[in-house]
Amino acid sequence: MSATPEEKPKFVRRPPTEIEVWYQKSSKVIPRLFRDAAKRYKNRDALGAKNAAGDYEYYSYEELDRRVQALAAYLVENGIVRNDHVGILAENRPEWTVSDLGTMTAGAVVVPIYPTLTAIQVKFILNHCDAKVVICSNQEQYDKVQSLFDQVPTMSLVIAFDAVKVTEHERVRTIIISDAIEQGRGKLADHRVEIEKRLESIDCNDVCSIIYTSGTTGNPKGVMLTHLNFLSNANDGIHSQIADLIREGKQVRELSFLPLAHCFERVTYYALIIFAGGTIAYAESIDLLVKNLSEVKPTTVVSVPRVYEKVYARVMGEVAKKGPFAKKVFDWSIRVGRQFYEAKKAKKVGLVIRFLHAIATRLVFKNIQDKFGGNVVSLLSGGAPLGRHLAEFFCSVGLPISEGYGLTETSPIITTNRPTRIEFGTVGQVLRGVDVKIAEDGEILARGPNIMKGYYKEPEATAATIDGDGWLHTGDLGSLDDQNFLRITGRKKEIIIMSNGKNVAPDPVERVLLECALIERAVIVGDNKPFIAVLIVPNFDSLKAKGASLGLEGDDPKKWLADPKVLALYEKELQAVSEGKLAKFEVPKKFALLSRDFTIEDNELTPTLKVKRRIVSQRYAAKIDKMYYDK
């Protein structure tokens, strides 16, 4: 029987850290807490990135604070007032964090935007949130913003990280962030009183960020998150994972590669900067991740399952190349590692298993640990389901992954496993201060300080998601055990969550694909997979009309579906119809052509002709598997 909030079992909690005691007594406002942290950790390295010479270069908490305060002064000088909206369209860089904290220090609201989005998608977000300022990274992102100067009437200022080729405009000004910070330093004395006044006026329940997330109806929804939302989650969801490191006096280091526009990475950086006095280094790219891990040697890695999948595949590939004897040694080591982890969890580690584990570590585990830099203590996973085989494997090699669960609407963590207490097959225990219950239909409901304030400008959508008693309806199905470990059993929503953590709403993507005259129906797939693929029901009349020009024989288009010329035609059409309308991760990389349409009679369509995705996915599982696993 699922535990209700009133029936939650009592747990013996670890004593709070000094930082947690301070946080409970604090104002719980991000820019003020950051300023306190900057004074506390003054000379520590805060943020780092590669310089022109190819070396990681860091600047201190004190320097980070100087830049944040200067940017805030520049924004105030240029007319930004409390609760104005500032978009950040950029890849992970130290300037992203400066922009985020600087905007909040000026009392404005941050609207992060994925740099992979198209100009059309960026336009919707900027107009919907009435953005006054857009902060972007490089020429590519600036060109997107520049193309929208006349289409976003509220935009008046663009701040670019890099030197860009500026387009003059009568209403929209452009400045490089280094110049903005320099000008802000010169104006800081003039605006210090105003900045302090704004900081004092901010309440923990004020909105500090609007994160746009895909919805099934096409347009994304703006999730309004407060200071308390982020900070409660940063403390109870992330900081608690690394509390033991802090107690032992170790410096927490993270290599950041998940997009900062992603709520999971964002709340992680708040936890490390505000609560841990940690150092964050930004990866050059996902392709250089292994190299950067060896350079940074992080203690903490936050990732989506896709990265762990790649490491696992590489390890298994290396083992296979070494031959059968190496495989036997490897398999023995994994068994020993699993026994050691279980004994350690039960606090019953004997001399024999300790000795065997030391041998397995030397023979196998150290090589795998070195792939993460050799210094990792805490691995976290979220954004998509982590395969049980991965969780068990990494625990066995001494790299336990703490998988969590949540939504952007929950800031984002609802539950998480802990490094010392991982229950395989679950997404962990409910966070302290958060209530979870299972509805009669199996849906997971959540309530607590991490729940969003609502969807921006969409009261009806908000009311449909958060009921009158404050319970957020996640759209996911699950069960709770008597220790408050949550298991996910299904999804009511149709959002596809890829293994890289990207969320894709099927409806808008499919509507774009249907613009192709050769497509009668399209059903995209990709849950827990590395890319989007699509099942296509061809428009056989249109295909037949193409038959002669393609040199196809006969007049039955259903017999042409395996012809290379037809496959090449559809590949070309998919690319053409997707160009500029879909983000790169939304564009299907593979497709399968079906010889018939779906029907109500076969239980593939509802009475209103909506596709029953679960039925279709099961019925065409072989074709779907072929798209992902055939070389």
SVG drawing of the C-alpha trace seen along z (x, -y; Angstrom):
<svg xmlns="http://www.w3.org/2000/svg" viewBox="-15 -58 64 75">
<polyline fill="none" stroke="black" stroke-width="0.4" points="0.0,0.0 1.4,-3.4 2.4,-5.7 0.4,-9.0 2.0,-12.2 0.4,-11.6 1.7,-8.0 5.3,-8.7 7.7,-6.5 10.2,-8.3 13.8,-8.3 17.0,-8.9 18.5,-11.9 22.1,-12.9 22.9,-16.0 22.7,-19.2 25.9,-20.8 27.0,-24.2 25.9,-25.6 22.5,-24.0 22.0,-25.6 22.9,-29.0 20.6,-28.4 17.6,-27.7 18.2,-31.0 18.9,-32.9 16.7,-35.1 16.6,-32.3 17.1,-34.6 19.7,-33.6 21.6,-36.8 21.9,-37.6 23.0,-34.1 25.5,-34.2 27.0,-37.4 27.4,-35.8 29.1,-32.8 31.4,-35.1 32.6,-36.7 32.9,-33.3 34.9,-31.6 36.6,-34.8 39.9,-33.4 38.6,-30.0 38.3,-29.2 34.7,-29.6 34.5,-29.2 36.9,-28.0 37.0,-27.5 39.7,-26.9 41.7,-30.0 43.2,-30.7 46.3,-28.7 44.2,-25.6 44.6,-25.6 41.8,-25.9 41.8,-29.4 39.8,-30.1 38.6,-33.2 37.8,-33.5 34.6,-34.0 35.7,-37.5 36.2,-38.2 32.9,-36.5 31.1,-38.7 32.8,-41.8 31.6,-40.9 28.1,-40.1 27.7,-43.4 29.1,-45.3 26.7,-43.7 23.8,-44.4 24.8,-48.0 25.0,-48.1 21.5,-46.7 20.1,-49.2 21.9,-52.0 20.2,-50.9 16.7,-51.0 16.1,-47.4 13.6,-47.5 12.4,-44.9 10.7,-41.9 11.8,-42.7 12.6,-39.6 16.1,-38.9 16.8,-36.0 20.0,-34.0 20.7,-32.2 24.1,-30.7 26.2,-27.6 27.8,-26.8 30.5,-29.4 31.4,-31.4 29.6,-34.4 26.4,-32.4 26.6,-32.3 27.7,-36.0 24.6,-36.9 22.3,-34.7 23.4,-36.1 23.9,-39.7 20.3,-39.7 18.9,-38.5 21.0,-41.0 19.4,-43.7 16.0,-42.3 15.1,-41.0 13.9,-37.5 16.1,-35.1 14.7,-33.3 17.2,-30.6 16.9,-29.5 18.5,-26.4 21.1,-27.4 20.0,-24.5 16.6,-26.1 15.8,-27.7 15.1,-31.4 11.4,-30.6 11.4,-28.9 13.4,-31.6 11.0,-34.2 8.0,-32.6 9.8,-32.5 11.0,-36.1 7.6,-37.4 5.7,-35.3 7.8,-36.5 8.2,-40.2 12.0,-40.0 13.7,-43.4 17.2,-42.2 18.7,-39.2 22.2,-37.9 23.8,-35.6 27.1,-33.8 28.6,-34.0 28.0,-35.0 25.7,-32.0 23.4,-32.9 23.6,-36.6 22.5,-36.1 19.4,-34.3 18.6,-37.3 19.4,-39.8 17.0,-38.3 14.2,-38.9 15.0,-42.6 11.8,-43.7 9.7,-40.8 10.2,-41.2 9.0,-44.7 10.0,-44.6 13.7,-43.9 15.9,-46.9 19.3,-45.6 21.5,-42.6 24.6,-41.7 27.0,-39.2 29.8,-37.2 32.1,-37.3 33.0,-40.1 30.3,-39.8 29.6,-41.6 27.0,-44.0 23.9,-44.9 22.9,-48.5 19.2,-49.0 17.3,-52.1 15.7,-50.5 18.0,-47.6 21.5,-48.3 24.3,-45.7 27.2,-45.6 29.9,-43.0 29.7,-41.7 33.2,-42.8 32.4,-46.4 29.1,-46.1 30.9,-45.0 33.5,-47.7 30.8,-50.4 28.9,-48.8 32.0,-49.1 32.1,-52.8 28.4,-53.2 28.4,-50.8 28.8,-53.6 25.9,-55.5 23.6,-52.5 24.7,-50.7 21.9,-52.1 19.3,-51.1 20.7,-47.6 20.6,-47.1 17.1,-48.4 16.1,-45.9 17.8,-43.0 16.0,-43.9 12.7,-43.9 13.0,-40.4 11.0,-37.7 11.9,-34.0 8.5,-33.4 9.2,-35.8 9.7,-34.4 13.4,-34.5 13.3,-32.5 10.9,-31.3 12.0,-28.1 10.2,-27.1 9.4,-23.5 7.7,-21.7 4.0,-20.9 1.8,-18.5 -0.3,-21.3 2.6,-22.7 3.8,-25.9 6.1,-25.6 5.0,-26.6 6.9,-29.0 7.5,-27.4 7.7,-30.1 10.2,-29.1 10.9,-31.1 14.1,-31.6 12.7,-29.1 11.9,-26.5 15.6,-26.5 17.2,-26.8 15.2,-24.2 16.0,-21.8 19.6,-22.8 20.0,-22.1 17.9,-19.0 18.5,-17.5 22.1,-18.2 24.0,-19.6 22.9,-16.6 24.6,-14.3 28.0,-16.0 27.6,-16.8 30.1,-14.1 32.7,-15.7 32.2,-19.0 32.4,-17.5 35.7,-16.0 37.0,-19.4 37.4,-18.3 37.1,-20.8 34.1,-20.0 34.8,-20.2 32.3,-19.7 32.9,-19.5 29.7,-21.1 28.5,-19.9 24.7,-19.6 23.1,-22.8 22.7,-25.5 19.3,-26.1 18.4,-22.7 16.9,-22.9 19.0,-20.0 22.3,-21.7 21.1,-25.0 20.1,-23.8 23.4,-21.9 25.4,-25.1 23.4,-26.9 24.1,-24.1 27.9,-24.1 28.3,-27.9 26.1,-28.8 26.2,-25.8 29.5,-24.0 32.0,-26.7 32.7,-24.4 34.6,-25.0 32.8,-24.6 34.8,-24.0 33.0,-24.1 33.6,-21.4 34.7,-22.5 32.2,-20.1 30.6,-16.7 33.1,-15.4 36.0,-16.5 34.4,-15.3 36.9,-12.5 39.8,-14.8 38.3,-17.5 37.5,-15.0 41.2,-14.0 42.1,-17.7 39.6,-18.9 39.5,-15.7 36.1,-16.4 34.7,-15.1 31.2,-15.4 29.6,-14.6 26.0,-15.5 24.8,-13.9 22.0,-12.4 22.1,-8.6 23.4,-8.9 26.9,-9.8 27.0,-6.8 25.8,-4.7 28.7,-5.8 31.2,-5.1 29.7,-1.6 29.8,-0.8 33.4,-1.9 34.4,0.2 32.6,3.3 34.2,2.7 37.7,2.6 37.0,5.8 35.8,7.7 39.0,6.8 41.3,8.2 40.0,11.8 38.2,14.5 40.7,14.5 40.3,10.7 36.5,11.2 36.6,13.8 38.7,11.5 36.3,8.6 33.2,10.6 34.8,11.9 35.7,8.3 32.1,7.1 30.7,9.8 33.2,8.9 32.3,5.2 28.6,5.9 29.2,8.0 31.5,5.3 28.8,2.6 26.1,4.6 28.3,5.5 29.3,1.8 25.6,0.7 24.8,3.3 27.9,2.1 29.3,5.7 32.5,5.5 34.7,8.5 38.5,8.9 38.0,11.4 35.7,9.3 37.9,6.2 41.0,8.1 39.2,9.4 37.9,5.9 41.4,4.4 42.5,6.9 39.5,6.2 40.1,2.4 43.7,2.8 42.9,5.1 39.7,3.5 38.0,0.7 40.8,-1.9 40.9,-2.0 37.2,-2.7 37.3,-5.3 40.1,-7.1 37.8,-7.7 36.0,-10.1 39.3,-11.7 40.1,-9.4 38.7,-11.6 34.9,-11.2 33.0,-10.6 29.5,-11.5 27.8,-10.7 24.3,-12.0 21.8,-11.2 18.6,-12.8 16.6,-14.1 15.8,-10.6 15.5,-7.0 18.7,-5.3 18.8,-1.6 19.1,0.7 22.0,2.5 24.0,-0.8 23.1,-1.5 24.3,1.9 27.4,1.8 28.7,-1.5 27.9,-0.6 30.0,2.5 33.0,0.6 33.0,-1.9 31.1,-4.7 27.6,-4.6 25.2,-6.7 22.5,-8.6 19.5,-8.6 16.7,-11.1 13.3,-12.0 11.4,-15.2 10.2,-17.8 11.1,-21.3 7.9,-22.1 9.4,-20.7 12.7,-22.6 13.4,-19.7 14.0,-17.0 11.3,-15.2 13.2,-12.0 16.8,-10.8 18.9,-7.9 21.9,-8.5 25.5,-7.2 25.3,-5.1 21.8,-3.9 20.8,-3.0 17.8,-0.9 18.1,0.5 15.0,0.1 13.9,-3.0 14.5,-6.7 15.2,-7.1 13.5,-8.5 11.3,-11.5 13.2,-14.7 13.0,-16.1 10.1,-18.6 8.4,-17.2 5.2,-15.2 4.4,-12.6 1.3,-10.4 -0.1,-8.1 -3.5,-9.0 -6.2,-6.3 -5.2,-6.0 -1.5,-5.5 -0.4,-9.1 2.4,-10.5 1.4,-13.7 3.9,-16.0 3.6,-19.0 6.3,-21.1 8.7,-24.0 10.0,-22.8 6.7,-23.2 6.5,-25.9 4.4,-29.0 2.6,-28.2 2.8,-28.6 3.5,-32.2 0.3,-33.8 -1.5,-30.4 -3.8,-30.2 -5.9,-27.4 -2.9,-25.2 -1.7,-25.9 -5.0,-24.9 -5.0,-21.7 -1.5,-20.8 -1.7,-22.0 -5.0,-21.2 -6.8,-23.2 -4.9,-21.3 -1.5,-22.2 -0.7,-18.8 1.2,-18.9 0.0,-16.2 3.2,-14.9 1.6,-12.9 3.8,-10.0 2.7,-6.7 4.4,-5.1 4.4,-3.4 6.0,-4.1 7.3,-1.4 7.3,-1.6 10.7,-3.3 9.5,-6.1 11.5,-4.8 9.6,-5.7 9.3,-3.4 8.2,-4.8 5.8,-2.4 4.6,-4.5 3.7,-7.9 0.4,-9.5 1.9,-12.3 3.2,-11.9 6.4,-13.8 9.4,-11.8 12.4,-11.9 15.5,-10.9 18.6,-9.2 20.5,-12.5 17.8,-14.3 16.2,-16.2 12.4,-16.5 10.5,-16.4 6.7,-17.0 5.5,-14.7 2.6,-16.8 4.5,-19.9 7.2,-17.7 4.7,-15.5 2.8,-18.5 5.9,-19.8 6.6,-16.4 3.0,-16.3 3.8,-19.4 5.5,-17.0 3.1,-15.9 4.6,-12.4 3.6,-11.7 0.1,-10.7 0.8,-10.1 3.9,-10.4 4.6,-9.0 7.9,-9.9 9.6,-7.6 12.7,-8.0 11.9,-7.4 15.2,-6.5 16.9,-6.5 19.8,-8.7 17.9,-10.3 14.4,-10.8 13.1,-8.3 9.8,-8.2 7.2,-5.7 5.8,-7.0 2.6,-6.1 3.2,-7.3 0.7,-9.3 0.5,-6.6 -1.2,-8.8 1.6,-11.3 4.2,-8.5 2.6,-7.0 2.8,-10.3 6.5,-10.2 6.9,-6.6 7.6,-7.4 10.2,-10.1 12.0,-7.7 12.0,-5.0 10.0,-2.6 8.3,0.4 4.6,1.3 1.7,-0.8 1.5,0.4 3.4,-2.0 3.2,0.3 5.7,2.6 8.2,-0.3 8.8,-0.9 12.1,1.0 13.4,-0.5 16.6,-2.5 15.3,-5.3 12.2,-5.7 14.1,-5.6 16.5,-8.3 13.5,-10.4 12.0,-10.3 15.3,-11.0 15.7,-14.1 12.1,-15.2 12.4,-14.8 15.5,-17.0 13.8,-19.6 10.6,-19.9 12.5,-20.0 15.0,-22.8 14.6,-25.8 11.4,-24.5 12.8,-21.9 15.7,-22.0 18.5,-19.6 17.6,-17.1 14.0,-17.1 14.8,-16.1 14.3,-12.4 17.6,-10.6 16.0,-7.4 12.6,-6.4 10.5,-3.4 7.9,-3.3 4.6,-1.4 2.5,0.3 -0.8,-0.7 -2.4,-3.4 -3.5,-2.9 -7.2,-2.2 -9.8,-2.4 -10.7,1.3 -7.1,2.4 -7.1,0.3 -4.4,-1.9 -6.5,-5.1 -9.0,-6.5 -12.5,-7.4 -11.3,-10.9 -8.5,-9.5 -5.7,-10.2 -2.8,-7.7 -2.5,-5.3 1.2,-5.6 1.8,-2.8 -0.1,-0.4 1.6,-1.5 5.1,-1.3 4.3,2.3 2.9,3.4 5.8,2.0 8.5,2.8 10.6,4.8 10.7,1.9 11.6,-0.6 14.4,1.7 15.7,2.0 16.0,-1.8 18.1,-2.0 20.1,1.2 20.8,2.1 24.1,0.8"/>
</svg>
